[in-house]
Amino acid sequence: MNASKRKLVWPALLIFVVALVAGSYAMGRNKVSPMDMLRRAIAPEDSSAVAVAMHNRCGTLGGDAKTKCYSSGLDSMATRGEVRMAMVTLARLSVLDGDAGRNGHVFAHGIGMAAGRGGGDIARMFSQCDESNQSGCYHGVLQSYLTAAKKLGPAEVNAACQSFRGPKADRWILFQCVHGMGHGLTMYYGHDVPRALQDCDYLTGGWDKRSCYAGVFMENIVNAQMPKNMSHGDGHEGMHMEGAAPGRVSKWKALDSTDLLYPCSIMKSQYLGACYEMQTAAILFLNHGNIQAAAKTCDTAPAAMRLVCYQSLGRDISAFALQDHAKATEMCALGTPKYQPWCYFGLVKSFVNMNARADDGLTYCKGLKGEANKLKCYEAVGEQIGTLRNENTERAALCEPSEPAYRPACLFGARVTTLRPPGLDTIDIAGALTPG
């Protein structure tokens, strides 16, 4: 496999951030694309001038040198408290330079870490971040917050995201907080996954715990891929070591080339759903991006986890196919037929998550062939709708453009109705697929 194709394994994992546990955890507002950011910029002339200057200075560099150059400028703004300006500048850079766009999560993550390094109120820092670049800014803030903590226990872990809880609170932001906590805890304990999972268990809600587990397993795989660069890409050297608590050096083995289902293969039952929901990122890293071989590996997972593994594969395929619907469908079709619907399930969730638009998923489902595949596809879009909107009337309205024969599957996925349509294969895998 050539180097350019190998690099796709990492973007596939980034797309996962939004899609992991039950689909996206977005709530009722539109997500931000780079072009949206351009329109929303508070001081467009300032951010534009800064972006052009940075592009002129860094854009002609290559590889790591370019990444470090952009990172230095963006992180400096965040350190000065100009988080919003840094994020808007990043959006403009993404338009000026394709490399900046491809590494957007890396840069956004660095902005968040730089913002949080000096301590402060998480809610205030979150208010300056946004959902662009797979929400990297939020995750960086949490990692800095936790790694700076002098003590971590049940009180500290639960307090970190407390301001985002409540019946009217934004579930999307809460997910970014508790998921980012999983990343931060893993770094804090020197990438000792079992220890980080123990602290996730301090959280009081099952949904919070599963979201935190997701962050732990994601951090584990990414760090295994990029151990020298803080696990979130080049240009932030030193953050990896900076993230660990003093004296914590883990002997944990992140991945195992002789057991492609590791670490899921040694996990306790309560962690299995979250682990398998991202395991294909590890499998594809170790097998050099062979989709068909990854599907065969999923076939060897414990019976209850094969569906989750295929869902994970669908998510990763969306990146390997570069969001091309036809190519993605062909890739999912490489798997065992009885599990393919779950591949489409994960795939369409990723399509919706890119811009948090249900219509993107419904369009894909309409073009899909096969009764079982279409049912799972519409159910998946429904699950996304169920977290995009709080009210059943709003959820039903978003399901309305579905093909009439499959609208019940969308409504069932959106939790507007509890009546499962005939022929719809669904399973609650240790609660991993159902937020609440």
C-alpha positions in Angstrom: 0.0 0.0 0.0 1.5 3.4 -0.9 2.0 6.2 1.6 -0.9 8.3 0.3 -3.4 5.5 0.9 -2.0 4.6 4.3 -2.7 8.2 5.4 -6.4 7.6 4.9 -6.5 5.3 8.0 -6.0 8.3 10.2 -8.7 10.6 8.7 -11.1 7.6 9.0 -10.6 7.7 12.7 -11.2 11.4 12.9 -14.6 11.1 11.2 -15.4 8.6 13.9 -15.4 11.3 16.6 -18.9 12.5 15.9 -20.3 9.1 14.9 -19.1 6.8 17.6 -21.6 5.8 20.3 -25.2 5.7 19.0 -24.4 7.9 16.2 -23.8 11.6 16.4 -24.6 13.3 19.7 -25.5 16.5 18.0 -28.4 18.6 19.2 -30.7 21.1 17.6 -28.4 23.4 15.7 -26.5 23.3 12.4 -22.9 22.2 12.5 -20.2 24.4 11.1 -18.4 23.8 7.8 -15.3 25.9 6.8 -17.5 28.1 4.5 -20.0 28.6 7.3 -17.1 29.7 9.5 -16.1 32.2 6.8 -19.6 33.7 6.9 -19.8 33.8 10.7 -16.4 35.4 11.3 -16.7 38.3 13.7 -13.8 40.2 12.2 -13.5 38.9 8.6 -10.9 41.3 7.5 -8.6 40.5 10.5 -8.9 36.7 10.2 -8.5 36.9 6.5 -5.3 39.0 6.8 -3.9 36.7 9.4 -4.7 33.5 7.3 -3.1 35.0 4.2 0.0 36.0 6.1 0.3 32.5 7.7 -0.3 30.9 4.3 2.4 33.1 2.7 4.8 32.1 5.5 4.0 28.4 5.8 2.3 27.3 2.6 5.5 26.8 0.6 7.0 24.5 3.2 6.5 20.8 3.0 5.5 17.9 5.3 6.2 18.4 9.0 7.7 21.8 8.5 4.4 23.2 7.1 2.4 21.6 9.9 4.6 22.9 12.6 4.6 26.4 11.1 0.7 26.5 11.0 0.5 25.0 14.5 2.8 27.6 16.0 0.8 30.5 14.7 -2.6 29.1 15.6 -1.6 27.9 19.0 0.0 31.2 19.8 -3.3 32.9 19.2 -5.1 30.4 21.5 -2.5 30.9 24.2 -3.3 34.6 24.2 -7.0 33.8 24.6 -7.9 34.5 21.0 -9.4 31.0 20.5 -12.2 32.3 18.3 -9.8 34.1 16.1 -7.6 31.0 15.8 -10.6 28.8 14.8 -11.8 31.3 12.2 -8.2 31.7 10.9 -8.0 27.9 10.6 -11.3 27.8 8.6 -9.8 30.4 6.2 -6.5 28.4 6.0 -8.5 25.3 5.1 -9.8 27.1 2.0 -6.4 28.5 1.1 -4.4 25.3 1.6 -5.8 21.8 1.2 -3.1 20.4 3.6 -4.5 22.7 6.3 -8.0 21.3 5.6 -6.9 17.7 5.7 -5.1 18.3 9.0 -7.9 20.5 10.4 -8.6 18.2 13.4 -4.9 18.2 14.3 -4.8 22.0 14.3 -8.1 22.5 16.1 -7.0 20.0 18.7 -3.8 22.0 19.3 -5.8 25.2 19.6 -7.9 23.6 22.3 -4.9 22.3 24.2 -3.2 25.7 24.0 -6.4 27.4 25.2 -6.8 25.0 28.1 -3.1 24.8 29.2 -3.4 27.8 31.5 -6.5 26.4 33.3 -9.8 28.3 33.5 -13.5 27.6 33.0 -14.2 24.8 30.5 -17.6 26.3 29.6 -16.0 29.6 28.7 -13.3 28.0 26.6 -15.9 25.7 24.9 -17.9 28.8 24.0 -15.0 29.9 21.8 -14.6 26.5 20.2 -16.9 25.2 17.5 -17.8 21.9 15.9 -15.6 22.3 12.8 -12.8 19.8 12.2 -14.4 17.0 14.0 -14.6 19.1 17.2 -10.9 18.9 17.9 -10.9 22.2 19.8 -13.3 20.8 22.4 -11.2 17.7 22.9 -8.0 19.7 23.3 -9.5 21.8 26.0 -10.5 18.8 28.0 -7.1 17.1 27.6 -5.3 20.2 28.9 -7.8 20.6 31.7 -7.4 17.0 33.0 -3.6 16.8 32.5 -3.2 19.9 34.6 -5.3 18.5 37.5 -3.4 17.9 40.7 -5.9 15.2 41.7 -8.4 13.1 39.8 -11.3 11.3 41.6 -15.0 11.0 41.3 -15.7 14.6 42.2 -13.2 16.0 39.8 -14.2 13.8 36.9 -17.9 14.5 37.3 -17.4 18.2 37.9 -15.5 18.8 34.6 -18.6 18.6 32.4 -21.3 19.5 35.0 -22.1 22.8 33.3 -23.3 20.9 30.2 -25.8 18.7 31.9 -29.5 19.3 32.4 -32.8 18.6 30.6 -32.3 21.6 28.2 -28.6 21.3 27.8 -26.9 20.7 24.5 -26.2 16.9 24.2 -23.7 17.5 21.5 -21.5 19.7 23.7 -21.9 17.2 26.6 -20.6 14.5 24.3 -17.6 16.5 23.3 -16.8 17.1 26.9 -17.1 13.5 28.2 -15.6 12.1 25.0 -12.7 14.5 25.3 -12.4 13.4 28.9 -11.6 9.9 27.7 -8.8 11.3 25.6 -7.5 13.3 28.5 -7.6 10.5 31.1 -5.8 8.2 28.7 -3.0 10.8 28.3 -3.0 11.6 32.0 -2.3 7.9 32.9 0.5 7.6 30.3 -1.8 5.8 27.9 -2.7 3.1 30.4 -6.1 2.2 29.0 -7.5 0.0 31.8 -6.6 2.8 34.3 -8.3 5.5 32.2 -11.4 3.3 31.8 -11.6 3.0 35.6 -11.8 6.8 35.9 -14.5 6.9 33.1 -16.5 4.7 35.5 -16.5 7.5 38.0 -19.1 9.2 35.8 -22.6 8.8 37.1 -24.5 8.3 33.8 -24.3 5.3 31.5 -24.3 7.5 28.4 -21.5 9.6 29.9 -19.5 6.5 30.7 -19.8 5.1 27.2 -18.8 8.4 25.6 -15.8 8.5 27.8 -14.9 4.9 27.0 -15.0 5.9 23.3 -12.5 8.7 23.9 -10.2 6.2 25.7 -10.2 3.7 22.9 -9.8 6.3 20.2 -6.8 7.8 22.0 -5.3 4.4 22.3 -5.4 3.6 18.6 -4.3 7.1 17.5 -1.4 7.1 19.9 -0.3 3.7 18.6 -0.3 5.2 15.1 1.4 8.5 16.0 3.2 8.0 19.3 5.8 10.7 18.7 3.3 13.4 18.0 0.9 13.5 21.0 -1.3 11.1 19.0 -3.0 13.9 17.2 -0.7 14.5 14.4 2.6 16.3 13.6 3.3 19.8 14.7 2.5 19.3 18.4 5.6 17.5 19.5 6.0 17.4 23.3 2.3 17.4 24.0 2.3 13.6 24.3 4.7 13.7 27.2 3.2 16.8 28.6 -0.2 15.1 28.8 1.0 12.4 31.2 0.8 12.9 35.0 4.3 13.1 36.6 5.9 9.7 37.0 3.3 7.8 35.0 4.9 5.5 32.3 2.5 2.9 31.1 3.6 -0.6 30.0 0.2 -1.1 28.3 0.4 -2.6 24.8 -1.8 -0.5 22.6 -2.3 -2.9 19.6 -1.2 -6.4 18.7 -0.4 -7.3 15.1 -1.0 -11.0 16.0 -4.5 -10.3 17.3 -6.3 -7.8 15.2 -9.2 -7.7 17.7 -7.0 -6.6 20.6 -7.6 -4.8 22.9 -11.3 -5.6 22.6 -10.4 -9.3 22.9 -9.3 -8.8 26.5 -11.8 -6.2 27.6 -14.5 -6.6 30.3 -18.0 -6.8 29.0 -19.0 -3.2 29.9 -16.3 -1.9 27.6 -16.9 -4.2 24.6 -19.4 -2.0 22.7 -17.3 1.1 22.9 -14.1 -0.9 21.9 -15.6 -2.6 18.9 -17.3 0.6 17.7 -13.8 1.8 16.7 -11.8 -1.4 16.3 -11.7 -1.4 12.5 -9.5 1.8 12.7 -6.9 -0.5 14.4 -7.5 -3.4 12.0 -7.1 -1.2 9.0 -4.0 0.4 10.4 -2.4 -3.1 11.0 -3.6 -4.6 7.7 -2.6 -1.6 5.6 -6.1 -0.5 4.6 -7.4 -3.8 3.3 -11.2 -3.4 3.6 -12.1 -6.9 2.6 -9.7 -8.4 5.1 -11.0 -6.1 7.8 -14.5 -7.4 7.1 -13.2 -11.0 7.5 -11.6 -10.0 10.8 -14.9 -8.6 12.0 -16.4 -12.0 11.1 -14.2 -13.6 13.8 -15.4 -11.2 16.6 -17.7 -12.5 19.3 -21.2 -13.0 17.7 -22.8 -10.1 19.5 -20.0 -7.7 18.5 -19.8 -8.5 14.8 -22.6 -6.1 14.1 -20.7 -3.4 16.0 -17.5 -4.2 14.2 -19.3 -3.8 10.8 -20.7 -0.5 12.0 -17.2 0.6 12.8 -16.1 -0.6 9.3 -18.8 1.5 7.7 -17.6 4.6 9.5 -14.0 4.0 8.3 -15.1 3.3 4.8 -16.7 6.7 4.5 -13.2 8.2 4.8 -11.5 5.6 2.6 -14.1 6.4 -0.1 -13.6 10.1 0.5 -17.4 10.4 1.0 -18.1 9.0 -2.5 -21.4 7.2 -2.1 -21.0 4.7 -4.9 -17.5 3.7 -3.8 -18.5 3.5 -0.2 -21.4 1.2 -1.1 -19.1 -1.1 -3.1 -16.7 -1.3 -0.2 -19.4 -2.3 2.3 -20.5 -5.0 -0.2 -17.1 -6.7 0.3 -18.2 -7.9 3.7 -20.3 -11.0 4.6 -23.8 -10.3 3.3 -25.7 -10.9 6.6 -23.6 -8.2 8.3 -23.5 -5.7 5.4 -26.6 -3.8 6.6 -24.6 -2.8 9.7 -21.8 -1.5 7.5 -24.3 0.8 5.8 -25.6 1.7 9.2 -22.2 3.0 10.2 -21.5 4.5 6.8 -24.7 6.6 6.6 -24.2 7.9 10.1 -20.8 9.2 9.0 -22.4 10.9 6.0 -24.9 12.6 8.3 -22.3 13.6 10.8 -20.1 15.4 8.3 -22.5 18.4 8.4 -25.2 17.2 10.8 -27.8 17.2 8.0 -30.3 14.4 8.0 -31.0 15.0 4.3 -27.5 13.9 3.4 -28.3 10.5 4.9 -31.8 10.2 3.5 -30.3 10.9 0.0 -27.9 8.0 0.4 -30.6 5.6 1.7 -32.8 6.3 -1.3 -30.0 5.1 -3.6 -29.2 2.0 -1.7 -30.4 -1.4 -2.8 -31.8 -4.3 -0.8 -34.6 -4.4 1.8 -32.4 -5.1 4.8 -29.8 -2.6 3.8 -32.4 0.2 3.3 -34.1 -0.6 6.6 -30.9 -0.3 8.6 -29.9 2.8 6.6 -33.1 4.7 7.4 -33.0 3.5 11.0 -29.4 4.9 11.3 -30.5 8.3 9.9 -33.3 8.2 12.4 -30.9 7.7 15.2 -29.0 10.7 14.1 -32.2 12.7 13.9 -33.0 11.6 17.5 -30.0 13.4 18.7 -30.2 16.4 16.3 -33.6 17.4 17.8 -35.2 17.1 21.2 -38.9 17.2 20.2 -40.7 14.4 18.6 -42.6 16.7 16.2 -39.2 18.0 14.9 -37.8 14.5 14.6 -40.8 13.3 12.7 -40.5 16.3 10.3 -36.9 15.4 9.5 -38.0 11.8 8.8 -40.8 13.0 6.5 -38.7 13.0 3.3 -37.9 9.3 3.7 -39.3 6.9 1.2 -42.8 6.1 2.5 -42.1 2.4 2.9 -39.1 3.1 5.1 -40.3 6.1 7.0 -41.3 3.8 10.0 -37.7 2.7 10.3 -36.5 6.4 10.4 -39.2 7.2 13.0 -38.2 4.1 15.0 -34.5 5.1 14.9 -35.4 8.6 16.0 -37.3 7.3 19.0 -40.6 8.9 17.8 -42.1 5.4 18.0 -41.2 2.3 19.8 -42.8 0.0 17.2 -40.1 -1.8 15.4 -40.9 -2.2 11.7 -41.1 -5.8 10.4 -37.8 -7.0 9.1 -35.7 -4.5 10.9 -32.8 -6.3 12.6 -31.8 -4.3 15.7 -29.9 -5.0 18.8 -28.9 -3.1 21.9 -25.3 -4.2 22.4 -24.6 -3.6 26.1 -26.4 -0.3 25.7 -23.7 0.9 23.4 -26.0 2.0 20.6 -28.6 3.8 22.6 -27.8 7.2 24.3 -29.7 8.0 27.5 
